[in-house]
């Protein structure tokens, strides 16, 4: 029975009743240790996450394009965490040698 209940969709009447029966303290504890990337998502939820990521990226681009360059620059939005997906590792900054080589390529090999 436990396995059946654990695999019910989040919007099912049983899961909703269990969630509604939780005390505020239990609900807060669940929220703090929540890991959406380990949950089960339907295709609809995956599509909604994709749409949300696209809208947040468009908003970021719109703000960057229409800003005058002064003041704080917004950070690029992080994608919504999805089941089975890990975050991308941080990209290392370009080394001085690579930067110099890129400069040479851009300027036709005539770096000073």
C-alpha positions as CSV (number, residue, x, y, z in Angstrom):
1,X,0.0,0.0,0.0
2,X,2.9,2.4,0.9
3,X,4.4,2.0,-2.6
4,X,1.1,2.7,-4.3
5,X,0.6,5.9,-2.2
6,X,4.2,7.0,-2.8
7,X,3.8,6.8,-6.5
8,X,0.5,8.7,-6.8
9,X,0.7,11.9,-8.8
10,X,1.2,15.1,-6.7
11,X,-2.3,16.4,-7.7
12,X,-4.1,13.2,-6.6
13,X,-6.8,13.4,-4.0
14,X,-4.8,11.2,-1.6
15,X,-1.6,13.1,-1.9
16,X,-3.5,16.4,-1.5
17,X,-5.2,15.1,1.6
18,X,-1.9,13.9,3.1
19,X,-0.3,17.3,2.4
20,X,-3.3,19.2,3.8
21,X,-3.2,17.1,7.0
22,X,0.4,18.3,7.8
23,X,1.1,20.8,10.5
24,X,2.8,24.0,9.6
25,X,6.0,22.8,11.2
26,X,5.9,19.5,9.2
27,X,5.2,21.5,6.0
28,X,8.1,23.9,6.7
29,X,10.5,21.0,7.4
30,X,9.4,19.3,4.1
31,X,9.9,22.6,2.2
32,X,13.4,23.1,3.6
33,X,14.7,19.7,2.6
34,X,12.8,19.6,-0.7
35,X,14.7,18.4,-3.7
36,X,12.6,18.8,-6.8
37,X,15.2,17.2,-9.0
38,X,14.5,13.9,-7.3
39,X,10.7,14.1,-7.7
40,X,8.5,12.8,-10.5
41,X,7.4,15.3,-13.1
42,X,4.9,14.8,-15.8
43,X,5.4,16.0,-19.3
44,X,3.2,19.0,-18.6
45,X,5.4,20.0,-15.7
46,X,8.5,19.6,-17.8
47,X,7.0,21.8,-20.5
48,X,6.0,24.5,-17.9
49,X,9.5,24.5,-16.5
50,X,10.9,25.0,-20.0
51,X,8.5,27.8,-20.7
52,X,9.3,29.4,-17.4
53,X,13.1,29.2,-18.1
54,X,12.5,30.8,-21.6
55,X,10.5,33.6,-20.1
56,X,13.1,34.3,-17.4
57,X,15.8,34.3,-20.0
58,X,13.9,36.7,-22.3
59,X,13.3,39.0,-19.3
60,X,17.0,38.9,-18.5
61,X,17.9,39.7,-22.1
62,X,15.3,42.5,-22.3
63,X,16.7,44.1,-19.2
64,X,20.3,43.9,-20.3
65,X,19.5,45.3,-23.8
66,X,17.5,48.2,-22.5
67,X,19.9,49.2,-19.6
68,X,22.3,52.0,-20.0
69,X,25.2,49.9,-18.6
70,X,25.2,51.9,-15.3
71,X,24.2,50.4,-12.0
72,X,23.8,46.8,-11.1
73,X,23.6,44.2,-13.8
74,X,21.1,41.4,-13.3
75,X,22.5,37.9,-12.9
76,X,21.6,35.4,-15.6
77,X,18.6,33.3,-14.4
78,X,19.3,29.7,-13.3
79,X,17.1,27.1,-14.9
80,X,14.4,25.5,-12.7
81,X,15.8,22.3,-11.1
82,X,14.4,19.2,-12.9
83,X,14.3,15.6,-11.9
84,X,17.4,13.7,-12.9
85,X,19.3,16.9,-14.0
86,X,22.3,18.3,-12.2
87,X,23.4,21.9,-12.4
88,X,26.2,22.8,-14.8
89,X,29.6,23.2,-13.3
90,X,30.9,26.8,-13.2
91,X,33.0,27.8,-16.2
92,X,36.6,28.7,-15.5
93,X,37.6,32.2,-16.6
94,X,39.8,32.5,-19.7
95,X,43.5,32.3,-19.0
96,X,45.8,35.2,-20.0
97,X,47.4,33.1,-22.8
98,X,44.0,32.2,-24.2
99,X,42.9,35.8,-24.0
100,X,46.0,36.9,-25.8
101,X,45.5,34.3,-28.5
102,X,41.9,35.3,-29.0
103,X,42.9,38.9,-29.3
104,X,45.5,37.9,-32.0
105,X,42.9,36.0,-34.0
106,X,40.3,38.8,-33.8
107,X,42.9,41.4,-35.0
108,X,44.3,39.3,-37.8
109,X,47.3,38.1,-35.9
110,X,48.6,41.5,-35.1
111,X,48.7,41.7,-31.3
112,X,51.2,44.0,-29.8
